Amino acid sequence: MIKVEGLRKSFRGQPVLNGVDLEVPTGSITIIIGRSGGGKSVFLKHLLGLLRPDAGRILVDGEDLTALGSAAIDRIRRRYGVVFQGGALFDSLNCADNVAFPLREKLRLPRPQVAERVARALAQVGLDDVESKYPAEISGGMRKRVAIARALVTEPEIIFFDEPTTGLDPILVNTIHRLILDLHRRLHFTAVVVSHEIPEIFEIADTVAMLAEGRIAEAGPPAAIQASANPVVRQFIRGEPEARSH
């Protein structure tokens, strides 16, 4: 569904992406791992069409996102759902209005249909009776679920998860991972997840891709990545300190 070819991006002469190549198969869960500050968020912003690369292509079902104008990018984005880092809920809106926000912005559906889809999305993430509550009135784990419901409500083909478990305790991390896996099995969307949760993410991924020094150091099934002979990959997934360069 998504094919990235030779993606490059620098900021003020400092390279961040140095030729990223990656394929995300339709209907899969692909997880991007890598060190903090290693370009994962910059890469995700390119996939969302929020940044333009210096070179390279991003093909979404064969359409080159990097060559499109803003109206065409918006058309592709209508196929997307996004779970932002930290949830990014609007504090001034209750949970129902937070979930309804993309429906009102993108689809302009009649009010009864909006209410029906909001209720369904909240039910899909196991939340009842939170519609009238505000983000400050619910737990961190529930806020993550509301953010996932908001991503689901437009019935997207592709959902991007940017560090969906940041700030959660280990039990809630596994709960959210299980929720993502369960939703994926039921709804069959394509998922791209940026995560630092090692080794938990290996349990839900179809493909794990390690971003290091602006490139994909290795990509493959979780078992292959865990057994990798690549020292950069091994060092990261085992939590070893970086070796000094000589």
N, C-alpha and C positions, 0 to 999 in steps of 0.2 A: 504494500500500500504506500509506503514511504521509502524513497531511495535517495540517499545523500551521497553526492559525488564531489570530492575535492574541495570541501568547504573551508574557506579561509577568512579570517577576520582579525584585524589589528586595531588597537586603540592607541592613538598618539605614538605610532611606530612600534608599539609593543604587541607582538603576535599572541593571540589567545587561541585561535583555531588555526592549525597548520596543515590542513588538508584532510578533513574528516570524511571517511567513507563508511556508510552504514546502510543496511537494508532492514526495514521493519515489516515483516510479513503481515498480511491481512489477518485479523483475528487473533494475533499473538499478544503476549505481554513481554515487552522488551524493556529491560531495566538498564539505565545508564549509571555507572558508578565511577568514582574517581575522587581524588583529594579535593578538599575545600580550596576554592580559588582556582580550580583547574579548568574552568570553562564550561561546566555542565549547564549552568543557568544561561550563559551566552548562547550555547548550542540550542537550548530549548527555545529561547526567544527567536532564533532563526526559523525553527520549525513552525512557530506560531505566526511567522511573518511580521514580527515586531522589529526585527533588525534585518538589514540588507547585508549580504556577505560582500567581501572584497573580490572573491572569486569562488567558483563552484556552483553546483545546482542542488535544488531540493525538489524532487519529483513526488507529487501526490497523485496517485493513480495516473501517472504519465504526464501531468501538467507541471511545468517548471514554475514553482512559486516565486523564484527569484526574478523571473522575467515578466511578472504580471503587474498590472496597475492596481491601485487601491480597491477599486470596485470588484475586480476579479479575486483579489486576496480575501475580501470580505465574503465573497460567495463560497470560497473554500473553507473559511473559518466557520461558516454556518454548519459545517459537518463536524466541527470540533467541540469538545467540552474540556474545560480546564479546571483543575483543582490547584489553586495557588498555594505557595508556601505559607504556612501559618493560617490557611483557610481564607483570609482576606474577606471576611464577612463585613457587611456595613453595620456599624454599631447602632445607627439610627433607625434601622429597619428591623422588624421582627423576623422570625425564622421563615415564615411563609412568604413575606415580601422579598427576603434575600433569595429564596429559591425561585421565586417568580420573576426576578429581575431580568434574566436573559430572555425569557419568553416575551416580556413586555418590550424589551429593547430590540429583539431580532425578529420576532414572529407576529407581534401585534394581534394576539388571539383574543377572542371574546372572553369576558370575565369568568363565566362558568367553566369554560374549557381550561383556563389558567388554573382555577381552583382545583379542578379534577387532576390535572397533571402534577401540580404541586403536592397534593395529597398522595398520589401514587409514588412520586419520587421519594418523599419522606418515608413512606411505608417500605420502599425497596431497601432503605438503609436502616430499617428497624426503629424508626422514630415515630411515636404517636404523641399527640397532645403537646407538641412544642410550637405549633404554628404561631400562637400569639406571644410567645416568649422572645425576649431579645438576647443577642449573643452573650451579654454579660450575665444573664440569668441561668445559663446552662454550662455544663462541664466542658473541659477541653476536648475530651473524646467526642462529646455530642456536637461540638462546633465543627470538628472534622467531618462528622457524618452529614451535617447540614451542607457543608461545602461540597461534599461528594454528591448529595442530592441535587444541588444547584447545577453541577456539571452534567448530571444525568437527565435533567428535566427537558432538554431540547432533543432528547433521543439521538445523541451524536454517534457517528461511526467511529470516531477516534477520540480518546480521552487522554489528556496529558496530566500527569500527576507530578508536581514539583515538590519534592521532599514532603510527602503527605503525612509523615509521622513525626515531624520535627516537634520537640517539646513534650512528647508523650512518654509515659513510663513504659517499661518493657512489656507489661501485660497488654496495655492499650495498643502498643506497636503491633503486636501479633493479632489483636482483634481487628485493627484497620486493615492489615494485610489480608486476613481471612475474608473480610468484607469485600475487598477489591477482587479477590479470586472468585468469590461466590457470585458477585455481580457480573464478572467477566464470563463465567460459565453460563449464566442465565441470559445475558443480553448480547453476548458475542461481539462486543466492540473491540477495536484494536487499542491497546494501551501502551503508552510510553511513559515510564516512571523514572524520574531522577531521584536517586536515593543514596544514603550513606549507611543504611542499616545492614551491616555485615555481621553474621551470616544469614539473618532472617530472610532477606529478599530472595535467597536461592530457593526457598520453598515455594515461591509463587511465580517465578520467572520461566518463560519459555527460552528467552535469550538474555544473556548478560553481556553488556559491552563496557569495557573499561576505557575511559577517556584519560589519557596521560600525555603531557607535553603537547597538547593541542591536536592529538591524533587518537584514533581508536587503537589502543595497544593490542587488544584481543577481543573477539566477540564469539560467543558460542553458547551451547547449552550450559546450565549451571554446573553440572558435573565436570564438564571439560574445563571451565574456568577455575573451579576449585582444585583441579589436578594440574593446572597450567605449570609449565616449566619456565614461563616468562618471569624473570626476577621482579619486574615492576608490578606485575599482577600478584605474584606470590607475596611480595612485601606488603601490598595494600590489604589483601584479604586476610592476612595474618596479623595485621596491625603492627608490623615491625617498623622501627625507625628507619628513615631514609639513609642509605649508604652514602658516605661522603664521596664526592667525585675527586679523582686524582688528575 
